[in-house]
Amino acid sequence: MSEDPATGRFIVFEGPEGAGKSTQIARLAARLRAGGHDPLVTREPGGTPAGDRIRGVLLDPDLRVDAATEFLLYAAARAQHVSEVIGPALADGRVVLSDRFAAASVAYQGYGRGLDLDWIHDVNARVTAGLRPDLVVLLDLEPSVGLTRVAARGRPDRLEVAELAFHLRVRDGFTALASAEPDRWRVFDAGEPAATLESRVWRAVAPVLGMRP
Ligand code: TMP
């Protein structure tokens, strides 16, 4: 965690499909704004004009994209995201809330697709210039439940259409990452009602921001 009070704080939300990250990020951002703060809300893949175009390729269910290409495109979008958006915002002392970051590549492309984990960690470290989140909020959910939620939203994207076994490996990946770094990760049951989840998340996030829950 950054010790320098002049730099901002970086909070990342992760989880399997349909875990409700966007809802929880919006609620947390609203809470911070109500308290007079100005959080930057962003997402991966995306968060920049170039990254949003890369996102279009990555999520297009009509495209064939192999695992290595997939990872390198996520990494490319991440490099742009850190240099253009996240890095400058943190340098300005802002709180950055990101819907996904480097761990998603470990879970999806490493555990899910089976790419070499050391390669993913190495590329992640390079494209982020070593930037790590101060806190990762893992909204954990049974993948079959999340995929049912997602299916109700409309046409699934290229990742969402992957088989259930893939999504089960992704969930295991997130759980393994959280267990390996319990000081940086907090795990929440995303099956809880949104308001309950919001309060639980706030109790974990507030101290990281130097605020009282
Ligand atoms: P979203 O559904 O949370 O907006 O994320 C888009 C999709 O991209 C989701 O299926 C997770 C996937 N993803 C990866 O596979 N690897 C990554 O590095 C990131 C950031 C997202």
py3Dmol code that shows the C-alpha trace and the ligand (Angstrom):
import py3Dmol

protein = """\
ATOM      1  CA  MET A   1       0.000   0.000   0.000  1.00  0.00           C
ATOM      2  CA  SER A   2       1.228   3.477  -0.788  1.00  0.00           C
ATOM      3  CA  GLU A   3       2.569   5.250   2.320  1.00  0.00           C
ATOM      4  CA  ASP A   4       2.785   8.653   0.667  1.00  0.00           C
ATOM      5  CA  PRO A   5      -0.230  10.775   1.667  1.00  0.00           C
ATOM      6  CA  ALA A   6       0.265  12.903  -1.462  1.00  0.00           C
ATOM      7  CA  THR A   7      -0.669   9.974  -3.727  1.00  0.00           C
ATOM      8  CA  GLY A   8      -4.168   8.680  -4.198  1.00  0.00           C
ATOM      9  CA  ARG A   9      -5.625   5.300  -3.418  1.00  0.00           C
ATOM     10  CA  PHE A  10      -6.308   2.558  -5.931  1.00  0.00           C
ATOM     11  CA  ILE A  11      -9.271   0.225  -5.313  1.00  0.00           C
ATOM     12  CA  VAL A  12     -10.035  -2.578  -7.770  1.00  0.00           C
ATOM     13  CA  PHE A  13     -13.194  -4.666  -8.039  1.00  0.00           C
ATOM     14  CA  GLU A  14     -12.975  -8.204  -9.394  1.00  0.00           C
ATOM     15  CA  GLY A  15     -15.190 -11.247  -9.609  1.00  0.00           C
ATOM     16  CA  PRO A  16     -16.758 -13.777 -11.924  1.00  0.00           C
ATOM     17  CA  GLU A  17     -19.362 -12.729 -14.504  1.00  0.00           C
ATOM     18  CA  GLY A  18     -22.558 -11.183 -13.149  1.00  0.00           C
ATOM     19  CA  ALA A  19     -21.221 -10.575  -9.636  1.00  0.00           C
ATOM     20  CA  GLY A  20     -22.548  -6.999  -9.539  1.00  0.00           C
ATOM     21  CA  LYS A  21     -19.283  -5.051  -9.712  1.00  0.00           C
ATOM     22  CA  SER A  22     -20.731  -2.098 -11.610  1.00  0.00           C
ATOM     23  CA  THR A  23     -23.561  -1.700  -9.116  1.00  0.00           C
ATOM     24  CA  GLN A  24     -21.181  -1.780  -6.158  1.00  0.00           C
ATOM     25  CA  ILE A  25     -18.688   0.589  -7.787  1.00  0.00           C
ATOM     26  CA  ALA A  26     -21.492   3.060  -8.559  1.00  0.00           C
ATOM     27  CA  ARG A  27     -22.716   2.872  -4.943  1.00  0.00           C
ATOM     28  CA  LEU A  28     -19.244   3.339  -3.518  1.00  0.00           C
ATOM     29  CA  ALA A  29     -18.564   6.263  -5.868  1.00  0.00           C
ATOM     30  CA  ALA A  30     -21.866   7.887  -4.861  1.00  0.00           C
ATOM     31  CA  ARG A  31     -20.976   7.482  -1.193  1.00  0.00           C
ATOM     32  CA  LEU A  32     -17.573   9.082  -1.751  1.00  0.00           C
ATOM     33  CA  ARG A  33     -19.067  11.972  -3.741  1.00  0.00           C
ATOM     34  CA  ALA A  34     -21.632  12.561  -1.017  1.00  0.00           C
ATOM     35  CA  GLY A  35     -18.665  12.879   1.362  1.00  0.00           C
ATOM     36  CA  GLY A  36     -17.093  15.572  -0.821  1.00  0.00           C
ATOM     37  CA  HIS A  37     -14.595  13.353  -2.667  1.00  0.00           C
ATOM     38  CA  ASP A  38     -14.015  13.136  -6.389  1.00  0.00           C
ATOM     39  CA  PRO A  39     -13.298   9.486  -7.229  1.00  0.00           C
ATOM     40  CA  LEU A  40     -12.241   8.447 -10.706  1.00  0.00           C
ATOM     41  CA  VAL A  41     -14.336   5.502 -11.894  1.00  0.00           C
ATOM     42  CA  THR A  42     -12.814   3.449 -14.666  1.00  0.00           C
ATOM     43  CA  ARG A  43     -12.725  -0.069 -16.066  1.00  0.00           C
ATOM     44  CA  GLU A  44     -10.734  -2.715 -17.910  1.00  0.00           C
ATOM     45  CA  PRO A  45     -10.566  -3.510 -20.668  1.00  0.00           C
ATOM     46  CA  GLY A  46     -11.156   0.123 -21.547  1.00  0.00           C
ATOM     47  CA  GLY A  47     -10.890   3.355 -19.629  1.00  0.00           C
ATOM     48  CA  THR A  48      -9.170   5.123 -22.553  1.00  0.00           C
ATOM     49  CA  PRO A  49     -10.203   5.688 -26.193  1.00  0.00           C
ATOM     50  CA  ALA A  50      -7.594   3.162 -27.426  1.00  0.00           C
ATOM     51  CA  GLY A  51      -8.512   0.720 -24.661  1.00  0.00           C
ATOM     52  CA  ASP A  52     -12.203   0.958 -25.531  1.00  0.00           C
ATOM     53  CA  ARG A  53     -11.413  -0.007 -29.125  1.00  0.00           C
ATOM     54  CA  ILE A  54      -9.378  -2.966 -27.894  1.00  0.00           C
ATOM     55  CA  ARG A  55     -12.350  -3.867 -25.663  1.00  0.00           C
ATOM     56  CA  GLY A  56     -14.524  -4.010 -28.780  1.00  0.00           C
ATOM     57  CA  VAL A  57     -12.237  -6.659 -30.297  1.00  0.00           C
ATOM     58  CA  LEU A  58     -11.927  -8.633 -27.059  1.00  0.00           C
ATOM     59  CA  LEU A  59     -15.637  -8.901 -26.356  1.00  0.00           C
ATOM     60  CA  ASP A  60     -16.930  -9.409 -29.907  1.00  0.00           C
ATOM     61  CA  PRO A  61     -18.534 -12.889 -29.898  1.00  0.00           C
ATOM     62  CA  ASP A  62     -18.115 -13.105 -33.687  1.00  0.00           C
ATOM     63  CA  LEU A  63     -14.293 -12.904 -33.589  1.00  0.00           C
ATOM     64  CA  ARG A  64     -11.824 -15.760 -33.174  1.00  0.00           C
ATOM     65  CA  VAL A  65      -9.089 -14.682 -30.761  1.00  0.00           C
ATOM     66  CA  ASP A  66      -6.562 -17.193 -29.427  1.00  0.00           C
ATOM     67  CA  ALA A  67      -5.483 -17.215 -25.787  1.00  0.00           C
ATOM     68  CA  ALA A  68      -2.122 -15.469 -26.256  1.00  0.00           C
ATOM     69  CA  THR A  69      -3.672 -12.783 -28.468  1.00  0.00           C
ATOM     70  CA  GLU A  70      -6.413 -12.332 -25.903  1.00  0.00           C
ATOM     71  CA  PHE A  71      -3.958 -11.830 -23.048  1.00  0.00           C
ATOM     72  CA  LEU A  72      -1.734  -9.447 -25.002  1.00  0.00           C
ATOM     73  CA  LEU A  73      -4.721  -7.322 -25.982  1.00  0.00           C
ATOM     74  CA  TYR A  74      -5.841  -7.094 -22.339  1.00  0.00           C
ATOM     75  CA  ALA A  75      -2.256  -6.212 -21.427  1.00  0.00           C
ATOM     76  CA  ALA A  76      -2.085  -3.573 -24.173  1.00  0.00           C
ATOM     77  CA  ALA A  77      -5.294  -1.943 -22.971  1.00  0.00           C
ATOM     78  CA  ARG A  78      -3.889  -2.065 -19.413  1.00  0.00           C
ATOM     79  CA  ALA A  79      -0.619  -0.364 -20.401  1.00  0.00           C
ATOM     80  CA  GLN A  80      -2.601   2.493 -21.940  1.00  0.00           C
ATOM     81  CA  HIS A  81      -4.963   2.635 -18.964  1.00  0.00           C
ATOM     82  CA  VAL A  82      -2.121   2.964 -16.433  1.00  0.00           C
ATOM     83  CA  SER A  83      -0.146   5.548 -18.375  1.00  0.00           C
ATOM     84  CA  GLU A  84      -3.055   7.677 -19.590  1.00  0.00           C
ATOM     85  CA  VAL A  85      -5.561   7.495 -16.741  1.00  0.00           C
ATOM     86  CA  ILE A  86      -4.724   5.639 -13.533  1.00  0.00           C
ATOM     87  CA  GLY A  87      -1.156   6.855 -13.020  1.00  0.00           C
ATOM     88  CA  PRO A  88      -1.958  10.572 -13.499  1.00  0.00           C
ATOM     89  CA  ALA A  89      -5.081  10.338 -11.295  1.00  0.00           C
ATOM     90  CA  LEU A  90      -3.127   8.718  -8.460  1.00  0.00           C
ATOM     91  CA  ALA A  91      -0.380  11.301  -8.840  1.00  0.00           C
ATOM     92  CA  ASP A  92      -3.092  13.946  -8.401  1.00  0.00           C
ATOM     93  CA  GLY A  93      -4.083  12.318  -5.102  1.00  0.00           C
ATOM     94  CA  ARG A  94      -7.411  10.964  -6.353  1.00  0.00           C
ATOM     95  CA  VAL A  95      -9.187   7.787  -5.348  1.00  0.00           C
ATOM     96  CA  VAL A  96      -9.354   5.487  -8.381  1.00  0.00           C
ATOM     97  CA  LEU A  97     -12.053   2.805  -8.530  1.00  0.00           C
ATOM     98  CA  SER A  98     -11.425   0.323 -11.326  1.00  0.00           C
ATOM     99  CA  ASP A  99     -13.780  -2.367 -12.549  1.00  0.00           C
ATOM    100  CA  ARG A 100     -11.076  -5.040 -13.053  1.00  0.00           C
ATOM    101  CA  PHE A 101      -7.287  -4.775 -13.372  1.00  0.00           C
ATOM    102  CA  ALA A 102      -4.244  -7.057 -13.649  1.00  0.00           C
ATOM    103  CA  ALA A 103      -5.628  -9.911 -11.520  1.00  0.00           C
ATOM    104  CA  ALA A 104      -8.365 -10.476 -14.094  1.00  0.00           C
ATOM    105  CA  SER A 105      -5.703 -11.604 -16.570  1.00  0.00           C
ATOM    106  CA  VAL A 106      -4.297 -14.043 -14.021  1.00  0.00           C
ATOM    107  CA  ALA A 107      -7.764 -15.486 -13.340  1.00  0.00           C
ATOM    108  CA  TYR A 108      -9.190 -15.467 -16.891  1.00  0.00           C
ATOM    109  CA  GLN A 109      -6.168 -15.984 -19.136  1.00  0.00           C
ATOM    110  CA  GLY A 110      -4.037 -17.898 -16.586  1.00  0.00           C
ATOM    111  CA  TYR A 111      -6.432 -20.116 -14.643  1.00  0.00           C
ATOM    112  CA  GLY A 112      -9.209 -19.959 -17.238  1.00  0.00           C
ATOM    113  CA  ARG A 113      -7.335 -20.307 -20.544  1.00  0.00           C
ATOM    114  CA  GLY A 114      -4.323 -22.123 -19.093  1.00  0.00           C
ATOM    115  CA  LEU A 115      -1.604 -19.624 -20.099  1.00  0.00           C
ATOM    116  CA  ASP A 116       1.637 -19.646 -18.139  1.00  0.00           C
ATOM    117  CA  LEU A 117       1.095 -17.781 -14.863  1.00  0.00           C
ATOM    118  CA  ASP A 118       4.681 -16.513 -14.620  1.00  0.00           C
ATOM    119  CA  TRP A 119       4.398 -14.974 -18.099  1.00  0.00           C
ATOM    120  CA  ILE A 120       1.168 -13.228 -17.124  1.00  0.00           C
ATOM    121  CA  HIS A 121       2.627 -11.899 -13.870  1.00  0.00           C
ATOM    122  CA  ASP A 122       5.740 -10.693 -15.709  1.00  0.00           C
ATOM    123  CA  VAL A 123       3.845  -8.878 -18.484  1.00  0.00           C
ATOM    124  CA  ASN A 124       1.399  -7.445 -15.932  1.00  0.00           C
ATOM    125  CA  ALA A 125       4.289  -6.077 -13.864  1.00  0.00           C
ATOM    126  CA  ARG A 126       5.792  -4.428 -16.940  1.00  0.00           C
ATOM    127  CA  VAL A 127       2.645  -2.866 -18.371  1.00  0.00           C
ATOM    128  CA  THR A 128       1.584  -1.524 -14.978  1.00  0.00           C
ATOM    129  CA  ALA A 129       5.096  -0.273 -14.149  1.00  0.00           C
ATOM    130  CA  GLY A 130       4.690  -2.238 -10.912  1.00  0.00           C
ATOM    131  CA  LEU A 131       1.498  -0.466  -9.854  1.00  0.00           C
ATOM    132  CA  ARG A 132      -0.558  -2.639  -7.476  1.00  0.00           C
ATOM    133  CA  PRO A 133      -3.992  -1.891  -6.035  1.00  0.00           C
ATOM    134  CA  ASP A 134      -4.192  -0.781  -2.398  1.00  0.00           C
ATOM    135  CA  LEU A 135      -7.251  -3.019  -2.072  1.00  0.00           C
ATOM    136  CA  VAL A 136      -8.974  -5.603  -4.271  1.00  0.00           C
ATOM    137  CA  VAL A 137     -12.673  -6.158  -3.559  1.00  0.00           C
ATOM    138  CA  LEU A 138     -13.543  -9.659  -4.743  1.00  0.00           C
ATOM    139  CA  LEU A 139     -17.285 -10.126  -5.268  1.00  0.00           C
ATOM    140  CA  ASP A 140     -17.476 -13.878  -5.233  1.00  0.00           C
ATOM    141  CA  LEU A 141     -20.335 -15.752  -6.802  1.00  0.00           C
ATOM    142  CA  GLU A 142     -21.146 -19.238  -8.059  1.00  0.00           C
ATOM    143  CA  PRO A 143     -20.470 -18.919 -11.828  1.00  0.00           C
ATOM    144  CA  SER A 144     -23.735 -20.590 -12.850  1.00  0.00           C
ATOM    145  CA  VAL A 145     -25.650 -17.955 -10.851  1.00  0.00           C
ATOM    146  CA  GLY A 146     -23.648 -15.092 -12.375  1.00  0.00           C
ATOM    147  CA  LEU A 147     -24.026 -16.424 -15.912  1.00  0.00           C
ATOM    148  CA  THR A 148     -27.795 -16.668 -15.441  1.00  0.00           C
ATOM    149  CA  ARG A 149     -27.841 -13.021 -14.322  1.00  0.00           C
ATOM    150  CA  VAL A 150     -25.747 -12.059 -17.355  1.00  0.00           C
ATOM    151  CA  ALA A 151     -27.939 -14.010 -19.799  1.00  0.00           C
ATOM    152  CA  ALA A 152     -30.944 -11.999 -18.639  1.00  0.00           C
ATOM    153  CA  ARG A 153     -29.170  -8.779 -19.757  1.00  0.00           C
ATOM    154  CA  GLY A 154     -29.064  -9.659 -23.461  1.00  0.00           C
ATOM    155  CA  ARG A 155     -26.608 -11.081 -25.963  1.00  0.00           C
ATOM    156  CA  PRO A 156     -23.577 -12.500 -24.105  1.00  0.00           C
ATOM    157  CA  ASP A 157     -20.074 -11.292 -25.036  1.00  0.00           C
ATOM    158  CA  ARG A 158     -17.148 -13.455 -26.208  1.00  0.00           C
ATOM    159  CA  LEU A 159     -16.003 -14.297 -22.667  1.00  0.00           C
ATOM    160  CA  GLU A 160     -19.468 -14.888 -21.275  1.00  0.00           C
ATOM    161  CA  VAL A 161     -20.206 -17.549 -23.907  1.00  0.00           C
ATOM    162  CA  ALA A 162     -17.236 -19.662 -22.748  1.00  0.00           C
ATOM    163  CA  GLU A 163     -18.150 -23.005 -21.156  1.00  0.00           C
ATOM    164  CA  LEU A 164     -19.046 -23.268 -17.468  1.00  0.00           C
ATOM    165  CA  ALA A 165     -15.810 -25.193 -16.702  1.00  0.00           C
ATOM    166  CA  PHE A 166     -13.835 -22.127 -17.864  1.00  0.00           C
ATOM    167  CA  HIS A 167     -15.774 -19.853 -15.513  1.00  0.00           C
ATOM    168  CA  LEU A 168     -15.279 -22.304 -12.639  1.00  0.00           C
ATOM    169  CA  ARG A 169     -11.499 -22.159 -13.202  1.00  0.00           C
ATOM    170  CA  VAL A 170     -11.663 -18.342 -13.288  1.00  0.00           C
ATOM    171  CA  ARG A 171     -13.443 -18.304  -9.943  1.00  0.00           C
ATOM    172  CA  ASP A 172     -10.828 -20.664  -8.481  1.00  0.00           C
ATOM    173  CA  GLY A 173      -8.153 -18.322  -9.782  1.00  0.00           C
ATOM    174  CA  PHE A 174      -9.640 -15.320  -7.998  1.00  0.00           C
ATOM    175  CA  THR A 175     -10.034 -17.329  -4.793  1.00  0.00           C
ATOM    176  CA  ALA A 176      -6.404 -18.467  -4.974  1.00  0.00           C
ATOM    177  CA  LEU A 177      -5.182 -14.897  -5.520  1.00  0.00           C
ATOM    178  CA  ALA A 178      -7.252 -13.649  -2.581  1.00  0.00           C
ATOM    179  CA  SER A 179      -5.926 -16.384  -0.270  1.00  0.00           C
ATOM    180  CA  ALA A 180      -2.344 -15.644  -1.287  1.00  0.00           C
ATOM    181  CA  GLU A 181      -2.626 -11.948  -0.356  1.00  0.00           C
ATOM    182  CA  PRO A 182      -5.176 -11.587   2.436  1.00  0.00           C
ATOM    183  CA  ASP A 183      -3.918  -8.089   3.337  1.00  0.00           C
ATOM    184  CA  ARG A 184      -4.638  -6.744  -0.136  1.00  0.00           C
ATOM    185  CA  TRP A 185      -7.819  -8.716  -0.951  1.00  0.00           C
ATOM    186  CA  ARG A 186     -11.244  -8.839   0.718  1.00  0.00           C
ATOM    187  CA  VAL A 187     -13.770 -11.451  -0.351  1.00  0.00           C
ATOM    188  CA  PHE A 188     -17.536 -10.808  -0.268  1.00  0.00           C
ATOM    189  CA  ASP A 189     -20.518 -13.029  -0.964  1.00  0.00           C
ATOM    190  CA  ALA A 190     -22.031 -11.425  -4.070  1.00  0.00           C
ATOM    191  CA  GLY A 191     -25.235 -13.382  -3.493  1.00  0.00           C
ATOM    192  CA  GLU A 192     -26.131 -10.910  -0.714  1.00  0.00           C
ATOM    193  CA  PRO A 193     -28.608  -8.096  -1.416  1.00  0.00           C
ATOM    194  CA  ALA A 194     -26.900  -5.073  -3.016  1.00  0.00           C
ATOM    195  CA  ALA A 195     -27.498  -2.813   0.019  1.00  0.00           C
ATOM    196  CA  THR A 196     -25.985  -5.337   2.455  1.00  0.00           C
ATOM    197  CA  LEU A 197     -23.034  -5.831   0.170  1.00  0.00           C
ATOM    198  CA  GLU A 198     -22.576  -2.071  -0.127  1.00  0.00           C
ATOM    199  CA  SER A 199     -22.245  -1.664   3.655  1.00  0.00           C
ATOM    200  CA  ARG A 200     -19.843  -4.571   3.930  1.00  0.00           C
ATOM    201  CA  VAL A 201     -17.704  -3.225   1.099  1.00  0.00           C
ATOM    202  CA  TRP A 202     -17.687   0.237   2.659  1.00  0.00           C
ATOM    203  CA  ARG A 203     -16.438  -1.140   5.979  1.00  0.00           C
ATOM    204  CA  ALA A 204     -13.462  -2.651   4.136  1.00  0.00           C
ATOM    205  CA  VAL A 205     -12.759   0.317   1.863  1.00  0.00           C
ATOM    206  CA  ALA A 206     -13.099   3.227   4.323  1.00  0.00           C
ATOM    207  CA  PRO A 207      -9.980   2.441   6.407  1.00  0.00           C
ATOM    208  CA  VAL A 208      -7.900   2.112   3.229  1.00  0.00           C
ATOM    209  CA  LEU A 209      -9.006   5.644   2.316  1.00  0.00           C
ATOM    210  CA  GLY A 210      -8.267   6.904   5.804  1.00  0.00           C
ATOM    211  CA  MET A 211     -11.995   7.388   6.488  1.00  0.00           C
ATOM    212  CA  ARG A 212     -14.260   6.121   9.235  1.00  0.00           C
ATOM    213  CA  PRO A 213     -16.730   3.426   8.097  1.00  0.00           C
TER     214      PRO A 213
END
"""
ligand_1 = """\
21
TMP
P -16.536 -7.000 -17.556
O -17.570 -7.999 -17.996
O -16.230 -7.044 -16.110
O -16.793 -5.631 -18.105
O -15.127 -7.480 -18.205
C -15.043 -7.776 -19.514
C -14.649 -9.193 -19.711
O -13.243 -9.285 -19.892
C -14.991 -10.163 -18.577
O -15.491 -11.355 -19.194
C -13.663 -10.448 -17.953
C -12.703 -10.310 -19.091
N -11.324 -9.960 -18.731
C -10.316 -10.882 -18.977
O -10.583 -11.993 -19.436
N -9.025 -10.528 -18.698
C -8.696 -9.297 -18.231
O -7.501 -9.012 -18.005
C -9.760 -8.345 -17.987
C -9.431 -6.978 -17.476
C -11.049 -8.715 -18.252
"""
view = py3Dmol.view(width=600, height=400)
view.addModel(protein, "pdb")
view.setStyle({"model": 0}, {"cartoon": {"style": "trace"}})
view.addModel(ligand_1, "xyz")
view.setStyle({"model": 1}, {"stick": {}})
view.zoomTo()
view.show()
